[in-house]
Amino acid sequence: MELKILKTKKDYNTALRRLEELFHAKAGTPDSNEADLLALLISSYEDKHYVIEAPTPLEAIRYRMEQQGLTNVDLARILGYKSRVSDLFNRRRKLNVNIVRKLHRHLHIR
C-alpha cells in the first residue's frame, strides 16, 4: 500500500483494512514498520474527523456512577444530602469544592 496522508473516507477505510492485515506482523519487519505508519495516519485522520468532546462534570459523574452500579441514593450518602443530588442533576446547584472533593475521594473522578 502506498502510504500517504488520509484525506477521504475511502483512504481511511483502505488504511484500516491494510492495518488489520498487518496487525500481527513481527516487530522490526517492513510489515511492522508499515503498520506503525498506518496507525499514525489513521490516528491523525480520526483526531480530525471523529472528535470526541470531553464530558461535562455531570456527565462524568453519571458515567462513573453507572460504572460502579451506584444509584442517586448511593450518591446522596456520599454527598450527605439527597436534595443535593437532585439539585445537582437538575442544575439548581453548582458543584463546589466540598462536593468535588467527596466525589474525587469516593468515585475517583479527577
C-alpha positions in Angstrom: 0.0 0.0 0.0 1.2 3.5 -0.8 1.5 5.4 2.4 0.0 8.9 2.2 -2.0 11.4 4.2 -5.6 10.1 4.6 -7.9 12.7 3.1 -11.1 10.8 2.3 -13.2 8.2 4.0 -12.2 5.8 1.3 -8.5 6.3 2.1 -9.3 5.8 5.8 -11.2 2.6 5.2 -8.4 1.2 2.9 -5.9 2.0 5.6 -7.9 0.3 8.3 -8.2 -2.9 6.2 -4.5 -2.9 5.5 -3.7 -2.3 9.2 -5.9 -5.3 10.0 -3.9 -7.4 7.6 -0.6 -6.3 9.2 -1.7 -6.3 12.8 0.3 -9.3 13.9 3.4 -8.5 11.9 6.7 -9.4 13.6 8.4 -6.4 15.2 11.2 -4.9 13.1 9.9 -6.2 9.8 8.9 -4.0 6.9 5.3 -5.0 7.5 5.6 -3.9 11.1 7.0 -0.6 10.1 4.2 -0.1 7.6 1.7 -1.0 10.4 3.2 1.6 12.7 3.0 4.3 10.0 -0.6 3.3 9.1 -1.5 3.6 12.8 -0.2 7.1 12.9 -2.0 8.1 9.7 -5.3 6.6 11.0 -4.9 8.3 14.3 -4.4 11.6 12.6 -7.4 11.2 10.4 -9.6 10.1 13.4 -8.4 13.1 15.5 -9.5 15.4 12.7 -12.8 13.8 11.7 -14.1 12.0 14.7 -13.7 14.5 17.5 -15.0 13.3 20.9 -15.9 16.1 23.2 -14.9 16.0 26.8 -17.8 15.2 29.1 -19.4 17.8 31.3 -18.8 17.3 35.0 -22.3 15.9 35.5 -21.9 13.5 32.6 -18.6 12.3 34.2 -20.4 11.8 37.5 -23.3 9.8 35.9 -20.8 7.7 33.9 -18.8 6.8 37.0 -22.0 6.0 38.9 -23.1 3.7 36.1 -19.7 2.0 36.0 -19.8 1.4 39.7 -23.5 0.4 39.8 -24.4 3.4 42.0 -27.8 5.0 42.3 -28.8 8.5 43.3 -29.4 7.2 46.8 -25.8 6.0 46.9 -24.6 9.4 45.7 -26.7 11.1 48.4 -24.9 9.0 51.0 -21.6 10.2 49.6 -22.6 13.9 49.5 -24.6 13.8 52.7 -27.9 15.1 51.4 -30.5 13.6 49.0 -31.6 17.0 47.9 -28.1 17.9 46.7 -28.1 15.1 44.2 -31.4 16.2 42.7 -30.3 19.8 42.7 -27.0 19.0 41.0 -28.6 16.9 38.3 -31.4 19.4 37.7 -28.7 22.2 37.6 -30.1 24.1 40.5 -26.9 23.7 42.5 -23.4 24.1 41.2 -20.5 21.8 42.1 -18.5 23.3 44.9 -15.1 22.4 46.4 -16.5 20.2 49.1 -18.7 18.2 46.7 -15.8 17.9 44.2 -13.5 16.5 47.0 -16.1 14.0 48.1 -16.7 12.9 44.5 -13.0 12.5 44.0 -12.5 10.6 47.2 -15.4 8.2 46.6 -15.8 8.0 42.8 -12.1 8.6 41.9 -13.1 11.4 39.4 -10.3 13.8 38.7 
